[in-house]
Amino acid sequence: MTSKNLSAAEQALRDAALDYHRTPTRGKIAVNATKPLSNQRDLSLAYSPGVAYACLAIEEDPSLAAEYTSRANLVGVITNGTAVLGLGNIGPLAGKPVMEGKGCLFKKFAGIDVFDIELAENDPDKLVEIIAAMEPTLGGVNLEDIKAPECFYIEKQLRERMNIPVFHDDQHGTAIISGAALLNGLELVGKKIDEVKLAVSGAGAAAIACLDLMVGLGVKPSNIFVCDSKGVIRAGRGDKLDESKQRYCQNTIAQTLADVVDGADVFLGCSAAGVLTAEMVKTMASQPIILALANPEPEIRPELAKEVRPDCIIATGRSDYPNQVNNVLCFPYIFRGALDCGATRITEAMKLACVREIAALAKAEASDEVAAAYAGKELKFGPEYLIPTPFDARLILRIAPAVAKAAEESGVATRPITDMDAYRQSLSRFVSQTGMLMRPVFMAAKAAPARVLYAEGEDERVLRAVQVVLDEGLAKPILVGRPAVIAMRIERAGLRLKPGVDFEVVDPENDPRFRDCWEGYHRLMGRDGVSPETAKSALRRSNTLIASMLLKRGDADAMLCGLVGRFDAHFEHVKTVIGARHEGGVMATMNALMLEQHTLFITDTFVNEEPSAAELAQIAQMAADEVQRFGFPAKVAFLSHSMYGSSSRGSAKRMRAARNLFVQQAPHIECDGEMHGDAALSETIRQAVLPETTLKGSANLLVLPNIDAANILFNVLKVTGSHGVTVGPILLGAAAPVHVLTPSATMRRVVNMTALAVADVAAAAKR
């Protein structure tokens, strides 16, 4: 695919993707030390002479490698680049970005470290020798993008030779998710799995693995009809079939896909775009289940299938349709469970346990946090929700323990989990530490895009953000700015935006609503010394004031401002025009950071200089509600220089009182205080001082005693510890969804805050 063949949208995506991979650091993964190395003693422990003791201990007992090295949390993502998804045989070097991306997913979703290993070797036996020789290094092997049928042989040989989990995700990941979709689909339509006819397009690694697993779930092999590039796999076809295809060879006169789809209850596609036609779908049995998994274009589009068969249930590999069969639903978590129990292999029982947990989660009642994170999206079991969303935080909490238990029952767990409840609790750290922070917010925004005003509509960061917002379907943009300046900057930036088509423009020098706006502002401020002429002049000078008045009038649903100028000046306009949500209520800000070990929310970073105990409790309550928007429960810590009464200074007493008020107002939310910052993140430190601490695990919402402490902490962490994701300032307590950003905001942060503002609109509609 050359740049000459790309559409404008594809070219923009290509440029953005290349920039993403190049900056600010080349590539997507890195190796970081887990221990300090800051003095001579650290050096002597990490290397000579101290390291010898760890070496000798492992020599004496090899199982101790799981205690003294990173091996038990290290997976090799290994490829030779012969079957890269959607790209084909592009070779190992060109496939490296995909392997790095897989490493990102392992780390983000399950906290698993990865070495991406690209091997320039196509001989299956040599590839087996190379990979098997790496067993002392790795805790598990994830084979990726190796073409069939060699991938079957390579995986089989490695599973027999290696005493660590070996998993070909292209096969088994797809099989596990599609198996869960099949189980739930059949439950919805009331059909028995051992009675259904299954028609299949494709006989590669993914298709065969899907069939093997579906047989394990109860589908009868005699009811499975498979088509490859030569037609139906049948006796007497005249060609030599490899072992994987032979077990699905049928005695039949059917020759084409259309022949076997006729009367089929289920269609499984792991082949090519468009091979399943609407005419074929018409011939399927009642309430057919269609798993059209070709990527990036499925065997049939859902809207086309539903047009001819409204009774069908369909899943695809695409994220822009319901029921996405996405391997990220399982592979991070099946490895998490396997590594944690020291499994020597991944058994069929472990895979089936994964299938059943995914299927069960789709039928589970959504928690408050999940419902808030996916506001606007109905997470209710049914034809449009067969399998969970890939970003459901509960996946790791259910799949990893089930896999570990199945490993023990299969006799392959070398370190069985003895306390499963404690293990589940320990997994909760991955929900907040490594979750994709903004993804639930984006999902909520996409479910119900709202009208968002951008006060600095001429700013190039806003224009670039608006392009992403439109491409992602997050919002309906309204830009405040001079049309000629906006058009000139769009052209200079090479964007595809079209004023009046893609977004609305509010010209501050010539808008028909200007009179209504200044008169409305005068009515608000007339008794505060603002004359009609002053009101006119104020609106001419401030785009934020214009945007605030338009928001108040109902001409938009949400608003962003603050990219140019002082935060306080923008906030004052918002406070005057929009006001607080409740009479006499406090407004505040919160900032979020995704750190290596924690996702933290810090408040109040910009508004209240020295809030009272009552105000701090109210701020904490609003912040806790907003944290739910990101998909996990708030765990609140009221921070101080004092640790559980160790100081009698006024600020310590204020934080103690704030905690007590908060407990009365929100008894269902975990919290504690007043406490030191390190104690907030360490239950061990808290329990050493107060064993009956009322906060479990690590806090994620830090309430600071004043604006100085909160702002300083946020900015220090932003520079020293952030993984590149910061969100905010998030304005809490306003009467309408509005956020005041800062001049340091990047285009990426504008996009994030747009999504959050739209999610806030949906949440406000439910109040």
C-alpha positions in Angstrom: 0.0 0.0 0.0 1.8 3.1 -1.2 0.9 6.7 -0.3 -0.2 7.3 -3.9 -3.1 4.8 -3.5 -4.4 6.3 -0.3 -7.5 8.5 0.2 -7.2 11.8 2.1 -8.5 10.1 5.2 -6.1 7.2 4.9 -3.2 9.5 4.2 -4.0 11.5 7.4 -4.2 8.2 9.4 -0.9 7.1 7.9 0.8 10.3 8.8 -0.6 10.2 12.3 0.4 6.6 12.8 3.9 7.2 11.6 4.2 10.3 13.9 2.9 8.2 16.8 5.6 5.5 16.2 8.4 8.1 15.8 7.8 10.6 18.6 8.5 11.5 21.3 10.5 8.3 21.6 11.1 5.9 18.7 9.1 2.7 18.9 6.4 1.7 21.4 8.2 -0.3 24.1 11.3 0.0 26.3 13.1 -1.9 29.1 13.1 -0.3 32.5 14.9 -1.3 35.7 12.6 -2.4 38.5 15.1 -1.7 41.3 17.0 1.5 42.4 20.6 1.7 41.3 21.6 4.9 43.0 24.6 4.1 45.1 27.5 1.6 45.6 25.4 -0.7 47.8 22.7 -0.9 45.1 25.3 -1.8 42.6 26.8 -4.5 44.8 23.3 -6.1 45.2 22.3 -5.8 41.6 25.5 -7.1 40.2 28.8 -8.4 41.6 29.1 -9.7 44.2 25.5 -9.8 45.4 24.1 -11.2 42.2 26.0 -14.5 42.8 23.7 -15.4 45.6 20.6 -15.3 43.4 22.5 -17.3 40.7 23.5 -20.0 43.2 20.0 -20.2 44.7 18.5 -20.7 41.2 21.2 -23.3 40.4 20.1 -25.2 43.5 16.4 -24.8 42.9 15.4 -23.7 39.4 11.9 -22.8 40.5 13.4 -19.9 42.4 13.9 -18.1 39.1 10.3 -17.0 39.5 11.3 -15.3 42.8 14.6 -13.7 41.9 14.2 -12.8 38.2 11.6 -11.3 36.0 11.1 -14.5 34.1 7.7 -15.3 35.7 6.3 -12.1 34.3 8.0 -12.1 30.9 6.5 -13.3 27.6 8.2 -13.5 24.3 6.0 -12.3 21.4 7.7 -14.2 18.5 7.2 -14.0 14.8 8.9 -14.7 11.5 6.6 -12.2 9.7 5.1 -14.7 7.2 1.4 -13.9 7.9 1.1 -10.4 9.4 -2.6 -9.5 9.8 -3.9 -7.8 6.7 -0.3 -7.4 5.2 0.8 -11.0 4.5 4.4 -12.2 4.2 6.2 -8.9 4.9 9.1 -10.4 6.8 10.2 -10.2 10.4 11.6 -6.6 10.3 8.5 -5.1 8.8 6.4 -7.0 11.3 8.3 -5.6 14.3 5.8 -2.7 14.9 3.0 -5.2 15.2 5.0 -7.2 17.8 5.8 -4.0 19.8 2.1 -3.2 19.7 1.2 -6.6 21.1 3.7 -5.9 23.8 1.9 -2.7 24.7 -1.4 -4.6 25.0 0.2 -7.2 27.3 1.5 -4.5 29.5 -1.5 -2.2 29.5 -4.1 -4.8 30.1 -2.4 -7.3 32.3 0.9 -5.8 33.5 3.0 -8.4 31.7 6.4 -7.5 30.4 7.3 -8.5 26.8 10.4 -9.1 24.7 9.3 -8.8 21.0 11.4 -11.2 19.0 11.5 -11.2 15.2 13.3 -14.1 13.7 14.6 -14.3 10.1 13.9 -17.9 9.7 11.2 -19.7 7.6 12.3 -23.3 8.1 9.8 -24.7 10.7 12.3 -27.1 12.4 15.0 -24.4 12.7 12.4 -22.0 14.1 11.5 -24.5 16.7 15.1 -25.0 17.7 15.7 -21.2 18.0 12.6 -20.6 20.1 13.0 -23.7 22.3 16.6 -22.5 23.1 15.1 -19.3 24.7 13.2 -21.2 27.4 15.6 -20.1 30.2 14.8 -16.4 29.3 11.0 -16.5 29.0 8.1 -17.3 31.2 5.8 -17.8 28.2 5.7 -17.7 24.4 3.1 -15.9 22.3 3.5 -17.0 18.7 2.3 -14.3 16.3 1.7 -13.9 12.5 3.3 -17.2 11.4 1.6 -18.7 8.3 -0.4 -21.9 8.2 0.1 -24.8 8.1 3.6 -24.3 9.5 2.2 -22.6 12.6 0.4 -25.8 13.7 3.6 -27.8 13.5 5.7 -25.2 15.2 3.3 -24.7 18.1 2.8 -28.5 18.5 6.6 -29.1 18.6 7.2 -26.2 21.1 4.4 -27.3 23.4 6.0 -30.8 23.6 9.5 -29.5 24.1 9.0 -26.4 26.4 7.9 -26.4 30.0 6.3 -22.9 29.7 3.0 -21.8 28.2 3.1 -21.6 24.4 0.1 -19.9 22.7 -0.4 -19.1 19.1 -2.8 -16.1 19.5 -3.9 -16.0 15.9 -5.4 -19.4 16.4 -6.5 -19.7 19.9 -7.3 -16.1 20.8 -9.8 -15.9 17.9 -11.1 -19.3 18.8 -11.8 -18.4 22.4 -13.7 -15.2 21.6 -15.7 -16.7 18.8 -16.5 -19.7 21.0 -17.9 -17.4 23.7 -19.9 -15.5 21.0 -21.2 -18.9 19.7 -22.3 -20.0 23.2 -24.2 -16.8 23.9 -25.7 -16.6 20.5 -27.1 -20.1 20.6 -28.5 -19.3 24.1 -30.3 -16.3 22.7 -31.9 -18.1 19.8 -32.6 -21.3 21.8 -30.6 -23.8 19.7 -28.6 -26.7 21.0 -24.9 -26.7 20.2 -24.8 -30.4 19.3 -27.6 -29.9 16.7 -26.5 -26.8 14.7 -25.1 -26.9 11.2 -21.9 -24.8 10.9 -20.7 -23.4 7.5 -17.1 -22.1 7.4 -15.3 -19.9 5.0 -11.5 -20.3 5.4 -9.3 -23.1 6.6 -6.3 -21.3 7.9 -4.9 -21.3 11.4 -7.6 -19.2 13.0 -10.5 -21.1 11.3 -9.1 -24.6 12.2 -8.5 -23.5 15.8 -12.0 -22.1 16.1 -13.4 -25.3 14.8 -11.3 -27.4 17.2 -12.5 -25.4 20.2 -16.1 -25.4 19.0 -16.0 -29.2 18.8 -14.7 -29.1 22.4 -17.7 -27.0 23.3 -20.1 -29.5 21.7 -20.4 -28.9 18.0 -20.5 -32.2 16.1 -17.8 -32.6 13.5 -20.3 -34.2 11.2 -22.3 -30.9 11.2 -19.3 -28.8 10.1 -18.7 -27.9 6.4 -15.5 -26.0 5.6 -14.6 -24.2 2.4 -11.1 -23.2 1.5 -9.9 -21.4 -1.7 -10.7 -24.6 -3.7 -14.3 -25.0 -2.4 -15.8 -27.4 0.1 -13.3 -29.7 1.8 -14.8 -33.0 0.8 -13.8 -36.6 0.0 -12.9 -37.1 -3.6 -11.9 -33.6 -4.3 -8.6 -34.8 -5.7 -6.1 -32.7 -3.8 -3.8 -33.6 -0.9 -5.1 -32.1 2.4 -2.8 -31.3 5.3 -3.6 -32.9 8.7 -5.5 -29.9 10.0 -7.9 -29.9 7.1 -8.4 -33.7 7.0 -10.3 -33.9 10.2 -13.0 -31.6 8.7 -13.3 -33.4 5.3 -16.9 -34.4 4.6 -18.6 -36.9 2.4 -20.9 -34.5 0.6 -21.9 -33.4 -2.9 -21.7 -29.7 -1.9 -19.0 -27.9 -3.7 -19.3 -24.1 -3.0 -19.8 -21.9 0.0 -23.3 -21.1 -1.2 -24.1 -24.9 -1.1 -23.1 -25.3 2.5 -24.5 -22.0 3.8 -27.9 -23.1 2.7 -29.7 -24.2 5.8 -26.8 -23.4 8.1 -27.5 -22.2 11.6 -24.0 -20.7 12.0 -21.6 -19.1 9.6 -17.9 -18.7 10.6 -15.7 -16.6 8.4 -11.9 -16.4 8.8 -11.2 -15.7 5.1 -11.8 -12.6 2.9 -14.0 -9.6 2.5 -17.4 -10.0 0.9 -17.4 -13.8 0.3 -20.7 -14.2 2.1 -23.4 -12.5 0.0 -26.8 -11.3 1.0 -28.3 -14.0 -1.2 -26.5 -16.7 0.7 -27.6 -15.2 4.1 -31.2 -15.4 2.9 -30.9 -19.2 2.6 -29.6 -19.7 6.2 -31.8 -21.3 8.9 -33.9 -19.2 11.2 -32.2 -16.8 13.5 -28.7 -17.5 12.0 -25.5 -16.6 13.9 -22.9 -15.0 11.6 -19.3 -14.7 12.8 -17.7 -12.6 10.0 -14.2 -12.2 11.3 -12.1 -11.2 8.3 -10.1 -8.0 8.9 -10.2 -5.2 8.2 -13.3 -5.9 6.1 -15.6 -8.7 7.1 -17.1 -11.4 4.9 -20.4 -9.4 5.0 -21.2 -6.1 6.6 -23.7 -6.3 9.5 -26.1 -3.8 7.9 -26.2 -5.8 4.7 -26.8 -9.1 6.6 -29.6 -7.5 8.7 -31.2 -6.0 5.7 -32.0 -9.4 4.2 -32.2 -11.3 7.6 -33.4 -9.0 10.4 -33.4 -12.1 12.7 -29.7 -12.7 12.4 -27.1 -12.2 15.1 -23.7 -11.0 13.8 -20.2 -10.4 15.2 -17.2 -9.0 13.3 -13.6 -8.1 14.0 -14.4 -4.4 13.7 -14.6 -2.0 16.6 -17.2 0.2 14.9 -19.9 -2.5 15.1 -21.4 -4.3 18.1 -19.9 -7.7 19.1 -16.3 -7.1 18.2 -14.3 -10.4 18.3 -11.1 -8.9 19.5 -8.3 -11.1 20.8 -7.4 -8.6 23.5 -10.4 -10.0 25.3 -8.4 -13.0 26.3 -4.7 -13.3 25.5 -3.4 -10.8 28.2 -5.6 -12.5 30.9 -5.0 -16.2 29.9 -1.2 -15.5 30.2 -1.8 -13.6 33.4 -3.4 -16.6 35.0 -0.9 -19.0 33.5 2.1 -17.1 34.6 0.8 -16.5 38.1 0.3 -20.2 38.8 3.5 -21.3 37.1 1.7 -23.2 34.4 3.9 -25.4 32.2 1.5 -25.2 29.3 -1.9 -23.9 28.3 -4.4 -26.7 28.2 -7.7 -27.1 26.5 -9.3 -26.8 30.0 -7.7 -23.4 30.5 -8.9 -22.2 27.1 -12.5 -23.5 27.8 -12.4 -21.8 31.2 -11.5 -18.5 29.4 -14.4 -19.1 26.9 -17.0 -19.6 29.7 -15.8 -16.6 31.7 -16.1 -14.3 28.7 -19.5 -15.7 27.9 -20.6 -15.3 31.5 -19.4 -11.7 31.8 -21.6 -10.6 28.9 -24.6 -11.8 31.0 -23.4 -10.3 34.3 -25.0 -7.1 35.6 -22.7 -4.1 35.0 -21.2 -2.6 38.1 -21.8 1.1 38.8 -18.2 1.8 37.6 -18.6 -0.1 34.4 -22.0 1.5 33.7 -20.6 5.0 34.4 -17.6 4.3 32.2 -19.7 3.3 29.3 -22.5 5.9 29.7 -24.7 5.9 26.7 -23.9 2.3 25.8 -26.3 -0.4 26.9 -24.2 -3.2 28.4 -27.1 -5.7 28.5 -26.9 -9.2 27.2 -28.6 -9.5 23.8 -28.1 -9.7 20.1 -26.1 -6.4 20.2 -24.0 -7.5 23.2 -23.0 -11.1 22.8 -19.5 -10.6 24.3 -18.0 -8.0 26.6 -16.4 -4.9 25.3 -12.6 -5.3 25.1 -12.1 -2.6 27.7 -14.3 -4.1 30.4 -12.1 -3.8 33.5 -13.7 -7.0 35.0 -12.1 -9.3 32.4 -8.8 -9.7 34.2 -10.6 -10.2 37.5 -12.6 -13.2 36.1 -10.5 -14.8 33.4 -7.1 -15.0 35.2 -8.4 -16.8 38.3 -10.5 -19.2 36.2 -7.4 -20.0 34.0 -5.2 -20.5 37.1 -7.8 -22.8 38.6 -8.1 -24.8 35.4 -4.3 -25.1 35.2 -4.2 -26.6 38.7 -7.0 -29.0 37.9 -5.2 -30.0 34.7 -2.1 -30.7 36.7 0.1 -28.1 35.0 0.4 -25.5 37.8 3.8 -25.5 39.5 2.7 -22.7 41.9 -1.0 -23.3 42.5 -3.0 -20.3 43.8 -3.9 -21.2 47.4 -6.1 -18.2 48.3 -8.2 -17.4 45.2 -10.0 -14.5 46.9 -6.8 -12.9 47.8 -5.5 -13.5 44.2 -8.6 -11.8 42.8 -8.1 -8.8 45.1 -4.4 -8.6 44.0 -5.5 -8.4 40.3 -7.5 -5.3 41.0 -4.3 -3.4 40.9 -4.1 -3.9 37.2 -7.5 -2.4 36.6 -6.2 1.0 37.7 -2.5 0.8 37.1 -2.5 -0.5 33.5 -6.0 0.1 32.2 -6.4 2.2 29.1 -7.4 5.3 31.0 -9.4 7.1 28.3 -10.9 4.2 26.4 -14.2 4.0 28.5 -14.6 7.7 28.1 -14.2 7.5 24.3 -16.7 4.7 24.2 -19.3 6.8 26.1 -18.7 9.8 23.8 -19.0 7.7 20.6 -22.3 6.3 21.9 -23.9 9.8 22.0 -21.8 12.5 20.3 -22.7 16.0 21.6 -22.2 19.6 20.4 -18.9 20.9 21.8 -17.9 24.6 21.7 -14.2 25.3 21.4 -13.5 28.9 22.6 -10.1 29.0 20.9 -11.3 27.8 17.5 -8.4 29.4 15.7 -5.7 27.5 17.7 -4.0 24.9 15.6 -4.1 22.4 18.5 -7.9 22.7 18.4 -8.1 22.3 14.7 -5.9 19.2 14.7 -7.9 17.9 17.6 -11.2 18.5 15.8 -10.0 16.5 12.9 -9.4 13.5 15.3 -12.7 14.1 17.0 -14.5 13.9 13.7 -12.6 10.9 12.5 -13.4 9.1 15.8 -17.1 10.3 15.9 -16.7 11.8 19.3 -18.5 15.1 19.0 -20.2 17.8 16.8 -17.7 20.7 16.9 -18.5 24.4 17.1 -15.5 26.7 16.7 -15.4 30.3 18.0 -13.1 32.2 15.7 -12.7 34.3 12.6 -13.6 32.2 9.5 -10.8 33.5 7.4 -8.2 32.7 10.1 -9.6 29.3 10.7 -9.6 28.5 6.9 -6.0 29.7 6.5 -4.8 27.6 9.4 -6.7 24.5 8.2 -4.9 24.8 4.8 -1.6 25.4 6.4 -1.9 22.3 8.6 -3.1 20.2 5.7 -6.3 19.2 7.4 -9.4 17.8 5.7 -11.8 20.0 7.7 -14.6 21.9 5.8 -16.3 24.8 7.7 -20.1 24.6 7.6 -19.9 20.9 6.7 -17.7 19.3 9.4 -18.1 22.0 12.0 -20.0 25.2 12.8 -18.2 28.5 13.0 -19.1 31.2 15.5 -17.6 34.5 14.1 -16.9 36.7 17.2 -17.0 39.8 14.9 -20.3 39.0 13.1 -22.7 36.6 14.7 -26.5 37.2 14.7 -26.7 36.0 18.3 -24.4 38.7 19.5 -27.1 41.0 20.7 -28.9 38.3 22.7 -25.5 37.3 24.2 -24.5 40.7 25.4 -28.0 41.5 26.7 -28.0 38.2 28.6 -24.6 39.0 30.0 -25.8 42.4 31.1 -28.7 40.9 32.9 -26.4 38.7 34.8 -23.9 41.4 35.7 -25.8 44.6 35.6 -25.8 44.9 39.4 -22.1 44.3 39.5 -21.2 47.4 37.6 -21.4 46.1 34.1 -23.2 48.6 31.8 -24.6 47.6 28.4 -21.6 49.1 26.7 -19.3 47.3 29.0 -21.1 44.0 28.3 -20.7 44.5 24.6 -17.0 45.3 25.0 -16.5 42.3 27.2 -18.0 39.9 24.7 -15.9 41.5 21.9 -12.7 40.8 23.9 -13.4 37.3 25.1 -14.2 34.2 23.1 -14.6 32.3 26.3 -17.4 34.7 27.4 -19.0 34.3 24.0 -18.8 30.5 24.3 -20.1 30.6 27.8 -23.2 32.6 26.8 -23.9 30.3 23.8 -23.7 27.3 26.1 -26.0 28.9 28.6 -28.5 29.7 25.8 -28.5 26.0 24.8 -26.7 26.5 21.5 -24.2 23.8 22.5 -24.0 20.9 25.0 -20.5 21.3 26.3 -17.5 23.7 26.1 -13.7 23.8 26.2 -11.6 26.9 26.8 -8.4 28.0 28.4 -5.7 27.2 25.7 -4.6 30.9 25.6 -4.3 33.2 28.6 -4.6 32.7 32.4 -6.7 29.9 33.9 -8.3 32.3 36.4 -9.6 34.7 33.7 -11.3 31.9 31.8 -12.6 30.3 35.0 -14.1 33.6 36.2 -16.2 33.8 33.0 -17.4 30.3 33.4 -18.2 30.9 37.1 -20.1 34.0 36.3 -22.1 32.8 33.4 -22.5 29.0 33.9 -22.2 28.9 37.7 -22.3 26.0 40.1 -24.5 23.0 39.7 -26.1 23.5 43.1 -27.0 26.7 44.9 -24.1 27.6 47.1 -22.1 24.6 45.8 -18.4 24.6 45.4 -16.5 24.2 42.0 -13.1 22.6 41.8 -10.7 20.9 39.4 -9.2 17.5 39.2 -6.3 16.2 37.1 -5.6 12.6 36.1 -2.2 11.0 35.4 -1.4 7.5 34.2 1.8 6.5 35.9 3.8 3.3 35.6 2.5 1.9 38.8 -0.6 3.9 39.5 -3.4 5.9 37.8 -3.9 8.9 40.1 -6.5 11.6 40.3 -5.5 14.8 42.2 -7.8 17.5 43.5 -8.2 20.5 43.8 -5.4 21.6 41.4 -6.6 25.1 40.2 -9.6 26.7 42.0 -9.8 26.7 45.8 -6.9 28.3 47.6 -7.6 27.0 51.1 -10.8 25.0 51.1 -12.7 24.3 54.3 -13.3 20.8 55.6 -16.9 20.9 54.3 -15.6 22.1 50.9 -13.0 19.4 50.8 -15.6 16.7 51.5 -17.8 18.1 48.8 -14.9 18.3 46.3 -14.0 14.7 47.2 -17.5 13.5 46.5 -17.7 15.2 43.1 -14.2 13.9 42.2 -15.2 10.3 43.2 -18.2 10.5 40.9 -16.0 11.7 38.0 -13.5 8.9 38.7 -16.2 6.4 37.9 -16.4 7.8 34.4 -13.0 6.1 33.9 -14.3 2.6 34.8 -13.1 1.9 38.3 -14.2 2.7 41.9 -12.7 5.7 43.6 -10.4 5.0 46.6 -10.0 8.3 48.4 -7.1 9.5 50.5 -7.1 12.8 52.4 -3.5 13.8 52.4 -1.6 15.8 55.0 1.7 16.3 56.7 0.0 14.5 59.6 -0.5 10.7 59.9 -3.6 9.7 61.8 -3.4 12.4 64.4 0.3 12.8 64.6 0.0 16.6 64.3 -2.4 19.1 65.9 -1.8 21.9 63.4 -4.9 23.4 61.8 -4.4 21.9 58.4 -4.2 18.4 59.8 -7.4 18.9 61.8 -9.1 20.3 58.7 -8.1 17.2 56.6 -9.3 14.9 59.5 -12.6 16.7 59.6 -13.0 16.5 55.9 -12.5 12.8 56.0 -15.1 12.4 58.7 -17.6 14.5 56.8 -17.0 12.5 53.6 -17.6 9.2 55.5 -21.0 10.5 56.5 -21.9 11.8 53.1 -20.6 8.8 51.1 -20.3 5.7 53.3 -20.2 3.5 50.3 -16.9 4.9 49.0 -13.6 3.6 50.5 -11.6 6.4 52.0 -9.2 7.2 54.8 -7.1 10.1 56.2 -5.5 12.2 57.3 -2.4 10.5 56.0 1.0 10.9 54.4 1.3 10.6 50.6 3.3 7.3 50.7 0.7 5.8 53.1 -2.0 6.6 50.5 -0.3 4.3 48.0 0.8 1.6 50.4 -1.6 -0.4 52.6 1.4 -1.8 54.4 2.5 1.6 55.6 -1.1 2.5 56.7 -1.5 -0.8 58.6 1.7 -0.3 60.4 0.3 2.9 62.0 -3.4 2.0 62.1 -4.2 -1.7 61.5 -8.0 -0.9 61.2 -7.4 1.4 58.2 -10.7 1.9 56.2 -8.9 1.9 52.8 -7.9 -1.3 51.0 -5.0 -1.4 48.6 -3.8 1.8 46.9 -5.7 5.0 46.8 -6.4 6.5 43.4 -8.0 9.8 44.3 -5.8 12.1 46.3 -7.5 15.1 48.1 -4.9 17.7 48.9 -5.2 20.4 51.7 -4.8 23.4 49.4 -4.2 24.6 45.8 -0.4 24.9 46.2 0.0 21.3 47.3 -2.3 19.8 44.7 -0.9 21.9 41.8 2.7 21.2 42.7 2.1 17.5 43.1 0.4 17.2 39.8 3.0 19.1 37.8 5.9 17.3 39.4 4.3 13.9 38.7 3.4 15.0 35.2 7.1 15.5 34.4 8.8 12.8 36.4 6.4 9.9 36.3 3.7 10.1 33.6 3.4 7.6 30.8 2.3 10.3 28.5 -1.4 10.4 29.5 -2.6 13.3 31.5 -6.2 14.4 31.6 -7.5 17.8 32.8 -8.0 20.1 34.4 -11.4 18.5 34.9 -13.9 21.1 36.2 -16.1 19.7 38.9 -19.4 21.1 40.0 -20.3 23.4 37.1 -24.0 23.7 36.0 -23.1 22.5 32.5 -20.3 20.3 31.0 -17.4 22.8 30.7 -13.7 22.4 31.2 -11.0 25.1 31.4 -7.7 23.8 30.0 -4.3 25.4 30.3 -1.8 26.8 27.7 0.4 23.7 28.1 -2.4 21.5 26.8 -1.4 19.4 23.8 -3.7 18.4 20.9 -4.0 14.9 22.4 -5.3 16.5 25.7 -7.8 18.5 23.8 -9.1 15.3 22.2 -9.2 13.6 25.6 -11.1 16.5 27.2 -13.5 16.6 24.3 -14.4 13.0 24.9 -14.8 13.6 28.6 -17.0 16.7 28.0 -19.3 14.6 25.8 -19.4 11.8 28.4 -20.3 14.4 31.0 -23.2 15.5 28.8 -24.6 11.9 28.9 -24.1 11.7 32.6 -25.8 15.0 33.2 -28.8 13.8 31.3 -29.2 11.0 33.8 -29.1 13.1 36.9 
